[in-house]
Amino acid sequence: MHKTRPAPTVNYTKNMPDFDTMMEEWKPEMEAAFKEFEFPGPEIDMNTADYAKLCVNMCDIPVHKL
């Protein structure tokens, strides 16, 4: 039973961004861009994983490949 249980710790292969930096407010330029541009709506022909990648890329949020 315990062999199939996940490990109690997580070992990251890449450095994770600083939490406090990630929680900072967006720069005013980014806030203005959010008001000017819209994210694609539900009519886009894309699976959920690719849509999520698109959204974080539009927000300039770094994502590591698995």
C-alpha positions as semicolon CSV with decimal commas, in nm:
position;residue;x (nm);y (nm);z (nm)
1;M;0,000;0,000;0,000
2;H;0,278;0,246;0,084
3;K;0,477;0,175;-0,232
4;T;0,216;0,341;-0,452
5;R;0,188;0,645;-0,226
6;P;0,355;0,965;-0,360
7;A;0,667;1,098;-0,190
8;P;0,604;1,357;0,087
9;T;0,849;1,603;-0,073
10;V;0,885;1,754;-0,420
11;N;1,224;1,790;-0,587
12;Y;1,225;2,056;-0,858
13;T;1,464;2,021;-1,150
14;K;1,458;2,394;-1,227
15;N;1,469;2,697;-1,001
16;M;1,125;2,826;-0,913
17;P;1,060;3,203;-0,925
18;D;1,064;3,396;-0,601
19;F;0,715;3,389;-0,450
20;D;0,723;3,755;-0,337
21;T;0,825;3,865;-0,686
22;M;0,541;3,666;-0,841
23;M;0,291;3,826;-0,601
24;E;0,390;4,184;-0,686
25;E;0,141;4,407;-0,867
26;W;0,155;4,422;-1,244
27;K;0,340;4,719;-1,390
28;P;0,108;5,000;-1,511
29;E;0,200;4,917;-1,872
30;M;0,082;4,559;-1,824
31;E;-0,243;4,675;-1,662
32;A;-0,303;4,902;-1,963
33;A;-0,232;4,614;-2,202
34;F;-0,489;4,395;-2,023
35;K;-0,749;4,665;-2,079
36;E;-0,654;4,707;-2,445
37;F;-0,622;4,341;-2,553
38;E;-0,859;4,055;-2,491
39;F;-0,779;3,691;-2,432
40;P;-0,921;3,449;-2,688
41;G;-1,270;3,334;-2,603
42;P;-1,426;2,989;-2,590
43;E;-1,468;2,982;-2,968
44;I;-1,095;2,917;-3,014
45;D;-1,022;2,565;-3,136
46;M;-0,761;2,466;-2,876
47;N;-0,736;2,211;-2,597
48;T;-0,726;2,329;-2,237
49;A;-0,352;2,271;-2,184
50;D;-0,258;2,472;-2,494
51;Y;-0,504;2,748;-2,401
52;A;-0,346;2,774;-2,056
53;K;0,001;2,798;-2,214
54;L;-0,126;3,071;-2,444
55;C;-0,270;3,271;-2,153
56;V;0,040;3,256;-1,935
57;N;0,255;3,340;-2,236
58;M;0,040;3,647;-2,304
59;C;0,100;3,752;-1,941
60;D;0,477;3,695;-1,975
61;I;0,471;3,429;-1,703
62;P;0,761;3,183;-1,738
63;V;0,670;2,816;-1,772
64;H;0,913;2,525;-1,775
65;K;0,856;2,226;-2,000
66;L;0,780;1,903;-1,818
